[in-house]
Amino acid sequence: MIDQEKTTLDRLPLFNGTSQHESFSSFKEILPTSRMPQSAVPCEFPDGEPISLPPTYEFGGATRSLEGFLSDTDTAALLVLKDGVVRYERYALTGGRNVQWISWSVSKSFVSALVGIAIAEGHIRSVDDAISDYVPVPTGSAYDGVRIKEVLQMSSGARWNEDYHDSSSDVFRLGAAMSDVGTLDAFVAGMVSESRPGTVCRYNSGDTQALGALVVHATKRSLTDYMKERLYEPLGMTSPGYWLIDSVGMEMAFAGLNLTARDFAKLGELYRKDGVWKGKQLVPKAWVKASITPDALHLMPGMPILADHTLPLGYGYQWWIPDGNRNEFSAIGIYNQFVYVDPSRGVVIVKLSSNHAYGTTMTEETNREIETIECLRAISQQFD
């Protein structure tokens, strides 16, 4: 089901310091979307004994108020699972248990799962295949001859600027391709190379859009239909989900998935359990392991590049890997969307937010992503 009689993403006021929670909770009403109905057999997480949040956490050599942080980052949903049981849940602003919230780049991790499933089903031969074996792109363009693995690891070598503070950057141009004067596929086909593939991890939303095109071309299905059958239905999603789409119906693979907090949590729980859900292997175990394992120097914490700086995080197959020895991993989206997983403690935490300061600079002081990880770690440590 597709609704295209709406506005377009490039007309929305983003990264200018204004409040965003009204729109983030209602993108399915204001932007063109495709729809995934709730599962025929919905699966609800059981509720367990409630926990209290820790009053403080440590960051930057200081003790900080956790409640203050949640308020400052305009947190609309906070959901904490321990061993698949809900131990904490709260909503604020325009969030709610049945509210579909925009994922932004959390959707990248869903796309990665779909690539893994498509390989397991034989639609794609291997991550060592060139993505151009499946996706039609011009000879010599950014993705011509580049291995799927390198695209998964944000190491395609494509020239890119993911600066949210610069309205002329590539990520803004990609968003503008959602309008009726362009398409996402055409944008990807027009990208050019900058570095040798597999040598630099440069965060690039264009890479994920190329992966979305890969799934579509390899499976001969839309992302919406393929996800509905391979993830949405078997995971027992309890509410409808929505993908933002361009003028020809192609999904905004890099950032356009809208789900409830509890349904976002199911991807984290699925990966915490090595791809198994209710006894069935939905995502291959080897794919889950590869997805959350930086396997080269340029992917290690401190090496991935975002815009003009490096991040103290590692990178896998469209998943971020915090530094440390707890084997944590996280899907992360702009404005502080998180699906954080701490397997050592059996914990999955979803934080949905609309941090109004996000993108007004490209610094940690406004974007607060590393601080969010420390906040979520403090919550997870409650279960020691």
TIVO-584556 format. One record per residue (C-alpha): residue number from 1; residue in one letter; z negated, x, y. Coordinates in steps of 0.001 Angstrom, whole numbers, padded with zeros to 6 digits. Layout:
// residues N
+------+---------+---------+---------+---------+
| fifi | drenlum |      zz |      xx |      yy |
+------+---------+---------+---------+---------+
|  NUM |       a |       Z |       X |       Y |
...
+------+---------+---------+---------+---------+
//
This chain:
// residues 384
+------+---------+---------+---------+---------+
| fifi | drenlum |      zz |      xx |      yy |
+------+---------+---------+---------+---------+
|    1 |       m |  000000 |  000000 |  000000 |
|    2 |       i |  001055 |  001516 |  003339 |
|    3 |       d |  000256 |  000487 |  006903 |
|    4 |       q |  002293 |  002275 |  009581 |
|    5 |       e |  002041 | -000119 |  012553 |
|    6 |       k | -000599 |  001952 |  014331 |
|    7 |       t | -001001 |  004914 |  016707 |
|    8 |       t | -000532 |  008578 |  015738 |
|    9 |       l | -002964 |  011478 |  015331 |
|   10 |       d | -001588 |  013532 |  018213 |
|   11 |       r | -002553 |  010801 |  020674 |
|   12 |       l | -006261 |  010998 |  019876 |
|   13 |       p | -008581 |  013016 |  022178 |
|   14 |       l | -009949 |  015773 |  019917 |
|   15 |       f | -011873 |  019007 |  020623 |
|   16 |       n | -012697 |  018097 |  024210 |
|   17 |       g | -016446 |  017511 |  023885 |
|   18 |       t | -016298 |  013721 |  023781 |
|   19 |       s | -018054 |  011529 |  021244 |
|   20 |       q | -015961 |  011052 |  018087 |
|   21 |       h | -018017 |  008893 |  015724 |
|   22 |       e | -016358 |  005612 |  016682 |
|   23 |       s | -012915 |  006857 |  015623 |
|   24 |       f | -014011 |  008964 |  012630 |
|   25 |       s | -015378 |  005858 |  010940 |
|   26 |       s | -012315 |  003724 |  011635 |
|   27 |       f | -009202 |  005845 |  011136 |
|   28 |       k | -007903 |  003342 |  008611 |
|   29 |       e | -007731 |  000809 |  011438 |
|   30 |       i | -006189 |  003059 |  014097 |
|   31 |       l | -003846 |  005399 |  012178 |
|   32 |       p | -001117 |  004863 |  009547 |
|   33 |       t | -002529 |  005088 |  006038 |
|   34 |       s | -001900 |  004603 |  002355 |
|   35 |       r | -004644 |  002976 |  000283 |
|   36 |       m | -006355 |  003617 | -003048 |
|   37 |       p | -008275 |  000592 | -004347 |
|   38 |       q | -011758 |  001037 | -005732 |
|   39 |       s | -011977 |  001852 | -009420 |
|   40 |       a | -011709 | -000997 | -011907 |
|   41 |       v | -014948 |  000368 | -013384 |
|   42 |       p | -017007 |  001548 | -010389 |
|   43 |       c | -019621 |  004206 | -011087 |
|   44 |       e | -022772 |  004137 | -008968 |
|   45 |       f | -025085 |  007129 | -008793 |
|   46 |       p | -028584 |  006089 | -009887 |
|   47 |       d | -031375 |  006257 | -007329 |
|   48 |       g | -034305 |  008546 | -008072 |
|   49 |       e | -037617 |  009400 | -006459 |
|   50 |       p | -036949 |  009998 | -002752 |
|   51 |       i | -037603 |  013411 | -001245 |
|   52 |       s | -038461 |  014306 |  002333 |
|   53 |       l | -036331 |  016743 |  004259 |
|   54 |       p | -037897 |  020081 |  005158 |
|   55 |       p | -038949 |  020067 |  008816 |
|   56 |       t | -037350 |  023449 |  009553 |
|   57 |       y | -034811 |  025996 |  008350 |
|   58 |       e | -034106 |  029611 |  009243 |
|   59 |       f | -030988 |  030706 |  011079 |
|   60 |       g | -030148 |  033607 |  013370 |
|   61 |       g | -033613 |  035077 |  013033 |
|   62 |       a | -035264 |  031890 |  014309 |
|   63 |       t | -036993 |  028858 |  012836 |
|   64 |       r | -035136 |  025706 |  013821 |
|   65 |       s | -035728 |  021973 |  013634 |
|   66 |       l | -033718 |  020328 |  010869 |
|   67 |       e | -033912 |  016908 |  012500 |
|   68 |       g | -032788 |  018433 |  015766 |
|   69 |       f | -029789 |  020004 |  014045 |
|   70 |       l | -028763 |  016738 |  012388 |
|   71 |       s | -028930 |  014990 |  015744 |
|   72 |       d | -027138 |  017742 |  017665 |
|   73 |       t | -024223 |  017744 |  015217 |
|   74 |       d | -023854 |  013945 |  015316 |
|   75 |       t | -024611 |  013498 |  011624 |
|   76 |       a | -023396 |  010119 |  010373 |
|   77 |       a | -024275 |  010526 |  006691 |
|   78 |       l | -026515 |  012807 |  004660 |
|   79 |       l | -026597 |  012350 |  000887 |
|   80 |       v | -028526 |  014567 | -001530 |
|   81 |       l | -027978 |  014452 | -005306 |
|   82 |       k | -030110 |  016258 | -007856 |
|   83 |       d | -028611 |  016281 | -011369 |
|   84 |       g | -026425 |  013330 | -010434 |
|   85 |       v | -029303 |  011223 | -009086 |
|   86 |       v | -029608 |  010208 | -005423 |
|   87 |       r | -032786 |  011687 | -003998 |
|   88 |       y | -032058 |  011291 | -000284 |
|   89 |       e | -029637 |  009119 |  001681 |
|   90 |       r | -029421 |  008257 |  005354 |
|   91 |       y | -026820 |  006993 |  007799 |
|   92 |       a | -026599 |  007011 |  011588 |
|   93 |       l | -024174 |  006345 |  014424 |
|   94 |       t | -021186 |  004546 |  012836 |
|   95 |       g | -021824 |  005909 |  009345 |
|   96 |       g | -022858 |  003701 |  006456 |
|   97 |       r | -022889 |  003503 |  002682 |
|   98 |       n | -019626 |  001530 |  002664 |
|   99 |       v | -017973 |  003333 |  005599 |
|  100 |       q | -014899 |  005467 |  004905 |
|  101 |       w | -015223 |  008638 |  006998 |
|  102 |       i | -012438 |  011105 |  007794 |
|  103 |       s | -012722 |  014172 |  005569 |
|  104 |       w | -010700 |  016589 |  007664 |
|  105 |       s | -010390 |  019750 |  005569 |
|  106 |       v | -012640 |  018521 |  002768 |
|  107 |       s | -009406 |  016924 |  001555 |
|  108 |       k | -008072 |  020429 |  000822 |
|  109 |       s | -010434 |  020707 | -002142 |
|  110 |       f | -009185 |  017369 | -003530 |
|  111 |       v | -005593 |  018617 | -003261 |
|  112 |       s | -006558 |  021765 | -005155 |
|  113 |       a | -007976 |  019625 | -007971 |
|  114 |       l | -004705 |  017697 | -008148 |
|  115 |       v | -002744 |  020955 | -008443 |
|  116 |       g | -004978 |  021994 | -011346 |
|  117 |       i | -004482 |  018657 | -013075 |
|  118 |       a | -000708 |  018842 | -012568 |
|  119 |       i | -000664 |  022273 | -014219 |
|  120 |       a | -002746 |  020997 | -017135 |
|  121 |       e | -000302 |  018119 | -017601 |
|  122 |       g |  002704 |  020442 | -017576 |
|  123 |       h |  004221 |  019270 | -014293 |
|  124 |       i |  003711 |  022790 | -012917 |
|  125 |       r |  004105 |  025768 | -015228 |
|  126 |       s |  001666 |  028237 | -013676 |
|  127 |       v | -000006 |  029393 | -010464 |
|  128 |       d |  002232 |  032441 | -010803 |
|  129 |       d |  005338 |  030326 | -010193 |
|  130 |       a |  006841 |  030419 | -006727 |
|  131 |       i |  006004 |  027277 | -004789 |
|  132 |       s |  009662 |  027225 | -003742 |
|  133 |       d |  010583 |  026567 | -007395 |
|  134 |       y |  009286 |  023042 | -006728 |
|  135 |       v |  009300 |  022493 | -002951 |
|  136 |       p |  012657 |  022765 | -001176 |
|  137 |       v |  012342 |  025272 |  001679 |
|  138 |       p |  014974 |  027419 |  003418 |
|  139 |       t |  015731 |  030890 |  002058 |
|  140 |       g |  013605 |  033454 |  003881 |
|  141 |       s |  011113 |  030905 |  005254 |
|  142 |       a |  007344 |  031211 |  004847 |
|  143 |       y |  007056 |  029736 |  001349 |
|  144 |       d |  010267 |  031049 | -000169 |
|  145 |       g |  009285 |  033037 | -003276 |
|  146 |       v |  005528 |  032881 | -002582 |
|  147 |       r |  003297 |  032320 | -005615 |
|  148 |       i |  001357 |  029057 | -005822 |
|  149 |       k | -001825 |  031106 | -006315 |
|  150 |       e | -001354 |  032820 | -002969 |
|  151 |       v | -000923 |  029470 | -001241 |
|  152 |       l | -004062 |  028113 | -002945 |
|  153 |       q | -006002 |  031114 | -001653 |
|  154 |       m | -004782 |  030804 |  001946 |
|  155 |       s | -002979 |  034093 |  001419 |
|  156 |       s |  000642 |  032975 |  001682 |
|  157 |       g |  001425 |  035381 |  004518 |
|  158 |       a |  002716 |  032539 |  006688 |
|  159 |       r |  002321 |  033018 |  010430 |
|  160 |       w | -000418 |  030679 |  011617 |
|  161 |       n | -002953 |  029972 |  014338 |
|  162 |       e | -005743 |  027523 |  013421 |
|  163 |       d | -007356 |  027592 |  016876 |
|  164 |       y | -008790 |  024151 |  017674 |
|  165 |       h | -009483 |  025246 |  021251 |
|  166 |       d | -005791 |  025937 |  021904 |
|  167 |       s | -003659 |  022800 |  022191 |
|  168 |       s | -000505 |  024873 |  021629 |
|  169 |       s | -001716 |  026333 |  018314 |
|  170 |       d |  000003 |  025724 |  014995 |
|  171 |       v | -002654 |  023331 |  013747 |
|  172 |       f | -002035 |  021075 |  016764 |
|  173 |       r |  001710 |  021268 |  016137 |
|  174 |       l |  001129 |  020289 |  012507 |
|  175 |       g | -000877 |  017274 |  013649 |
|  176 |       a |  001927 |  016330 |  016022 |
|  177 |       a |  004294 |  016266 |  013038 |
|  178 |       m |  002461 |  013090 |  012050 |
|  179 |       s |  004244 |  011288 |  014879 |
|  180 |       d |  007557 |  009464 |  014591 |
|  181 |       v |  009502 |  012455 |  015972 |
|  182 |       g |  008839 |  014711 |  012985 |
|  183 |       t |  007593 |  014917 |  009411 |
|  184 |       l |  005048 |  017061 |  007634 |
|  185 |       d |  007633 |  018280 |  005101 |
|  186 |       a |  009982 |  019404 |  007865 |
|  187 |       f |  007159 |  021286 |  009560 |
|  188 |       v |  006301 |  023162 |  006345 |
|  189 |       a |  009972 |  024005 |  005738 |
|  190 |       g |  010212 |  025484 |  009223 |
|  191 |       m |  007269 |  027888 |  008928 |
|  192 |       v |  007909 |  031650 |  008995 |
|  193 |       s |  006296 |  034692 |  007371 |
|  194 |       e |  003993 |  037178 |  009063 |
|  195 |       s |  002380 |  039339 |  006352 |
|  196 |       r |  002907 |  040237 |  002711 |
|  197 |       p |  001655 |  037416 |  000448 |
|  198 |       g | -001608 |  038098 | -001350 |
|  199 |       t | -002955 |  040637 |  001139 |
|  200 |       v | -004607 |  038640 |  003948 |
|  201 |       c | -006654 |  035441 |  003690 |
|  202 |       r | -005792 |  033567 |  006875 |
|  203 |       y | -007063 |  030000 |  007008 |
|  204 |       n | -003933 |  027901 |  007318 |
|  205 |       s | -003706 |  024124 |  007092 |
|  206 |       g |  000032 |  024520 |  006589 |
|  207 |       d | -000687 |  026121 |  003208 |
|  208 |       t | -002477 |  022979 |  002054 |
|  209 |       q |  000303 |  020748 |  003314 |
|  210 |       a |  002686 |  022844 |  001220 |
|  211 |       l |  000399 |  022280 | -001794 |
|  212 |       g |  000530 |  018547 | -001148 |
|  213 |       a |  004325 |  018741 | -001205 |
|  214 |       l |  004065 |  020736 | -004440 |
|  215 |       v |  002101 |  017948 | -006143 |
|  216 |       v |  004544 |  015313 | -004896 |
|  217 |       h |  007681 |  017168 | -006005 |
|  218 |       a |  006245 |  018343 | -009346 |
|  219 |       t |  004804 |  015004 | -010436 |
|  220 |       k |  007427 |  012770 | -008784 |
|  221 |       r |  004473 |  010758 | -007461 |
|  222 |       s |  002878 |  010349 | -004059 |
|  223 |       l | -000479 |  012068 | -003535 |
|  224 |       t | -001984 |  008611 | -003194 |
|  225 |       d | -000698 |  007381 | -006560 |
|  226 |       y | -001406 |  010611 | -008423 |
|  227 |       m | -004941 |  010880 | -007080 |
|  228 |       k | -005571 |  007214 | -007778 |
|  229 |       e | -004711 |  007648 | -011464 |
|  230 |       r | -006108 |  011140 | -012097 |
|  231 |       l | -009265 |  011178 | -009952 |
|  232 |       y | -009981 |  007940 | -008110 |
|  233 |       e | -009973 |  005623 | -011106 |
|  234 |       p | -011689 |  007884 | -013674 |
|  235 |       l | -014396 |  008970 | -011206 |
|  236 |       g | -015288 |  005321 | -010667 |
|  237 |       m | -014882 |  005372 | -006905 |
|  238 |       t | -016848 |  002433 | -005556 |
|  239 |       s | -014910 |  001785 | -002329 |
|  240 |       p | -011251 |  001877 | -001319 |
|  241 |       g | -009984 |  005240 | -000075 |
|  242 |       y | -007306 |  005981 |  002497 |
|  243 |       w | -004878 |  008838 |  003186 |
|  244 |       l | -003428 |  009341 |  006657 |
|  245 |       i |  000386 |  009461 |  006422 |
|  246 |       d |  003316 |  010553 |  008551 |
|  247 |       s |  006294 |  008456 |  009647 |
|  248 |       v |  007953 |  008657 |  006209 |
|  249 |       g |  004798 |  008056 |  004175 |
|  250 |       m |  003875 |  011643 |  003284 |
|  251 |       e |  000140 |  012151 |  003103 |
|  252 |       m | -001676 |  014453 |  005502 |
|  253 |       a | -002765 |  016653 |  002612 |
|  254 |       f | -004656 |  019168 |  004737 |
|  255 |       a | -007078 |  016740 |  006382 |
|  256 |       g | -006258 |  013060 |  005946 |
|  257 |       l | -008494 |  011664 |  003191 |
|  258 |       n | -011022 |  008954 |  004162 |
|  259 |       l | -013840 |  008101 |  001713 |
|  260 |       t | -017476 |  007048 |  001655 |
|  261 |       a | -020205 |  009675 |  001354 |
|  262 |       r | -020987 |  008632 | -002218 |
|  263 |       d | -017344 |  008884 | -003232 |
|  264 |       f | -016979 |  012308 | -001580 |
|  265 |       a | -020006 |  013407 | -003593 |
|  266 |       k | -018179 |  012695 | -006839 |
|  267 |       l | -015848 |  015654 | -006345 |
|  268 |       g | -018849 |  017928 | -005839 |
|  269 |       e | -020570 |  016487 | -008887 |
|  270 |       l | -017372 |  016818 | -010955 |
|  271 |       y | -017089 |  020510 | -010054 |
|  272 |       r | -020816 |  021104 | -010563 |
|  273 |       k | -020253 |  019903 | -014130 |
|  274 |       d | -017229 |  022176 | -014702 |
|  275 |       g | -014689 |  019390 | -014343 |
|  276 |       v | -016307 |  017001 | -016827 |
|  277 |       w | -017042 |  013384 | -015925 |
|  278 |       k | -018726 |  011045 | -018403 |
|  279 |       g | -017708 |  013273 | -021286 |
|  280 |       k | -014058 |  013613 | -020251 |
|  281 |       q | -012496 |  016816 | -018903 |
|  282 |       l | -010765 |  015550 | -015750 |
|  283 |       v | -010149 |  019001 | -014253 |
|  284 |       p | -009787 |  022009 | -016594 |
|  285 |       k | -012940 |  024123 | -016781 |
|  286 |       a | -010929 |  027304 | -016196 |
|  287 |       w | -009436 |  025753 | -013050 |
|  288 |       v | -012880 |  024918 | -011668 |
|  289 |       k | -014052 |  028497 | -012292 |
|  290 |       a | -010951 |  030011 | -010672 |
|  291 |       s | -011267 |  027616 | -007734 |
|  292 |       i | -014745 |  028819 | -006796 |
|  293 |       t | -014245 |  032544 | -007513 |
|  294 |       p | -012873 |  034958 | -004892 |
|  295 |       d | -010937 |  037364 | -007127 |
|  296 |       a | -009602 |  039929 | -004664 |
|  297 |       l | -010999 |  042002 | -001808 |
|  298 |       h | -009266 |  039989 |  000911 |
|  299 |       l | -010993 |  036817 | -000361 |
|  300 |       m | -014555 |  038164 | -000319 |
|  301 |       p | -017178 |  037021 |  002228 |
|  302 |       g | -016430 |  038551 |  005609 |
|  303 |       m | -012687 |  038862 |  004977 |
|  304 |       p | -011128 |  035380 |  005508 |
|  305 |       i | -009698 |  034967 |  009012 |
|  306 |       l | -009973 |  031769 |  011063 |
|  307 |       a | -007990 |  031930 |  014310 |
|  308 |       d | -009187 |  035165 |  015954 |
|  309 |       h | -012262 |  036010 |  013878 |
|  310 |       t | -013460 |  036547 |  010328 |
|  311 |       l | -015971 |  034346 |  008525 |
|  312 |       p | -018994 |  035401 |  006430 |
|  313 |       l | -017661 |  033230 |  003591 |
|  314 |       g | -015413 |  033911 |  000628 |
|  315 |       y | -012453 |  031796 | -000438 |
|  316 |       g | -011155 |  030453 | -003746 |
|  317 |       y | -008599 |  027738 | -004460 |
|  318 |       q | -009213 |  025663 | -001304 |
|  319 |       w | -013005 |  026002 | -001646 |
|  320 |       w | -015343 |  028104 |  000524 |
|  321 |       i | -017839 |  030443 | -001157 |
|  322 |       p | -021065 |  031247 |  000755 |
|  323 |       d | -022348 |  034799 |  000475 |
|  324 |       g | -025261 |  035332 | -001905 |
|  325 |       n | -026147 |  035169 | -005587 |
|  326 |       r | -026613 |  031411 | -006137 |
|  327 |       n | -022944 |  030698 | -007015 |
|  328 |       e | -022774 |  028018 | -004316 |
|  329 |       f | -019479 |  026622 | -003113 |
|  330 |       s | -018449 |  024065 | -000539 |
|  331 |       a | -015607 |  021945 |  000753 |
|  332 |       i | -015748 |  022180 |  004549 |
|  333 |       g | -014003 |  020156 |  007236 |
|  334 |       i | -013956 |  020400 |  011011 |
|  335 |       y | -016666 |  018594 |  012969 |
|  336 |       n | -019090 |  019568 |  010149 |
|  337 |       q | -017916 |  017653 |  007094 |
|  338 |       f | -019438 |  019227 |  003962 |
|  339 |       v | -019499 |  018711 |  000221 |
|  340 |       y | -021923 |  021503 | -000683 |
|  341 |       v | -022713 |  022393 | -004291 |
|  342 |       d | -025617 |  024526 | -005536 |
|  343 |       p | -025149 |  024596 | -009333 |
|  344 |       s | -028244 |  026743 | -009870 |
|  345 |       r | -030399 |  023855 | -008684 |
|  346 |       g | -028174 |  020982 | -009837 |
|  347 |       v | -027688 |  019912 | -006213 |
|  348 |       v | -024762 |  018301 | -004385 |
|  349 |       i | -025110 |  017482 | -000676 |
|  350 |       v | -022658 |  015548 |  001487 |
|  351 |       k | -022899 |  015814 |  005257 |
|  352 |       l | -020476 |  013722 |  007331 |
|  353 |       s | -020533 |  014418 |  011034 |
|  354 |       s | -018759 |  014189 |  014380 |
|  355 |       n | -020204 |  017228 |  016146 |
|  356 |       h | -018954 |  016512 |  019664 |
|  357 |       a | -019043 |  020190 |  020655 |
|  358 |       y | -016825 |  021251 |  017756 |
|  359 |       g | -013652 |  023051 |  018786 |
|  360 |       t | -014611 |  023271 |  022446 |
|  361 |       t | -014798 |  026978 |  021593 |
|  362 |       m | -014049 |  028822 |  018369 |
|  363 |       t | -017567 |  030233 |  018149 |
|  364 |       e | -020428 |  029521 |  015776 |
|  365 |       e | -022494 |  028372 |  018766 |
|  366 |       t | -020418 |  025189 |  019059 |
|  367 |       n | -018911 |  024808 |  015570 |
|  368 |       r | -022122 |  025552 |  013633 |
|  369 |       e | -020578 |  025798 |  010170 |
|  370 |       i | -022572 |  028806 |  008983 |
|  371 |       e | -025706 |  027196 |  010399 |
|  372 |       t | -024898 |  024033 |  008438 |
|  373 |       i | -024870 |  026021 |  005213 |
|  374 |       e | -028336 |  027405 |  005993 |
|  375 |       c | -029556 |  023888 |  006756 |
|  376 |       l | -028170 |  022562 |  003456 |
|  377 |       r | -029628 |  025536 |  001603 |
|  378 |       a | -033054 |  024653 |  002984 |
|  379 |       i | -032645 |  021118 |  001648 |
|  380 |       s | -031539 |  022400 | -001759 |
|  381 |       q | -034527 |  024745 | -001938 |
|  382 |       q | -036740 |  021647 | -002024 |
|  383 |       f | -035925 |  021531 | -005744 |
|  384 |       d | -037237 |  025011 | -006616 |
+------+---------+---------+---------+---------+
//
